[in-house]
Amino acid sequence: MQDMVFLLDVDNTLLDNDAVVDDLRRRLSDNFGSTSAERYWTFFEELRVELGYTDYLGALQRYRLRELSDDMNDPRLLQMSTFLVDYPFAERLYPGALKVVEHLQRFGTTVILTDGDVVFQPRKVQRSGLWQAVDGRVLIYIHKELMLDAVHKRYPARHYVMVDDKLRILSAMKDQWGDRLTTVFPRQGHYALDPHESAAHPAADITIESIADLLEWPLAVPRRAAAPTL
């Protein structure tokens, strides 16, 4: 039983996934035109609803079958998977992200806890350098907020700190773990900056403007929060 475990999300928490999406959107538009390229995002959203997580490669396969069925072997399309798999994710880490991981390890164990598919998401964590930064302590689920018993079994601790850009996730975890969890909300990415999303869920124990703010850890938890001051 460890004293503290830091659970760190990836997309728009440690890594600027919005920028990755922008690059993919431009690549698709340049190759297939903006109208056809938008169909990819239609399939992307369809799969997100069906699966409960984002599946970039699965959406590409659906795009191939439905949008480009008459030209499935278009070399530009076949190269899109390479673009995704070989994407330089390390260049999309937020400033100070790896230093934050190193810094937090002075106070507890750091663990990557993220949602995603079984191919692309692990690849992203590996190529970004995050896998090595946490010495392979990587958990990838479909709905991580539903897997807290599994998280605790693998990394038992007296107290957890969850860092995530989605208040919905933080609130769901807080409901289950209560005082055993301190929630940290970095205001990065489109979810975090969406006023409707923010209004729909309780505030986190700690709100920061960027992941680099955690280089100042330990941070005081506001008195109104349920979690203890660390």
ABEGO torsion letter per residue (X at the ends): XBABBBBBBABGAABBAAAAAAAAAAAAAAAAEAAAAAAAAAAAAAAAAAAGBBBAAAAAAAAAAAAAAABAABAAAAAAAAAAAABBAAAABBBGAAAAAAAAAAAEBBBBBBBEBAAAAAAAAAAAGAAAAAGGBBBBBABAAAAAAAAAAABBBABBBBBBABAAAAAAAAAAAEAABBBBBBBBEAAAABAAAAAABBBBABBBABAAAAAAOBBBBBAABABBBX
